[in-house]
Amino acid sequence: MPRLSPAQAVTGLRERGFRRIAVARYLIAPGHFARGAGRSGGCVTSPPLGAHGDVARLVLRRYDEAAAGSQRPGPRSAGHPGTAVSPGTEAGTAVGGR
């Protein structure tokens, strides 16, 4: 699957008929990729995650799991009818609803 920019993911969802699109930034801090996600054209865009304690705990947990050789299942879709997820963007995930 080719990597999409946030704007390409939003455009693709709009072309498929989705009108309400949220862009979730999986970024720790503001910067180049966060600005790109913010300019993607989604109806709403989440802020960067920032220095939140939950983020640090998640990073440590994932490190511990990787070091222990465990594997976690891949990303899950939102699971709601009329919802599409366009993963694999360079700065997050775009989710569209009709």
Secondary structure as UniProt FT lines:
FT   HELIX           6..15
FT   TURN            16..17
FT   STRAND          20..25
FT   HELIX           32..38
FT   STRAND          44..45
FT   HELIX           53..67
FT   TURN            68..69
FT   TURN            81..82
FT   STRAND          83..89
FT   TURN            90..91
FT   STRAND          92..97
//
